[in-house]
Amino acid sequence: MKHIVKILALVVAITVLWIGLLQTSVIPYNHTWLLPIYFVVSLGCYGLLMVGVGLMNFPTCPQEALLLQKDIVEAKEYLKQKGVDLTLN
């Protein structure tokens, strides 16, 4: 929910800035119409950056890995008892 509020606040701030630039003649009129495109591209880059940071900081869970290995061993034993051949050819 926090990210949605951040993004909405950013959208509102950019919109206000854009409308302000359209009302004044600080930046040429032709360039101000390109600002929404720049904003969308920037937002996409920000999203990719956040995904990359999230992947770099992905937590490892050694306890869960041990539990998963234990479950795999139990499943193999269960399947062997039922007569399933688990050997790879």
Secondary structure, 3 states (H helix, E strand, C coil): CHHHHHHHHHHHHHHHHHHHHHHCCCCCHHHHCCHHHHHHHHHHHHHHHHHHHHHHCCCCCHHHHHHHHHHHHHHHHHHHHCCCCCCCC
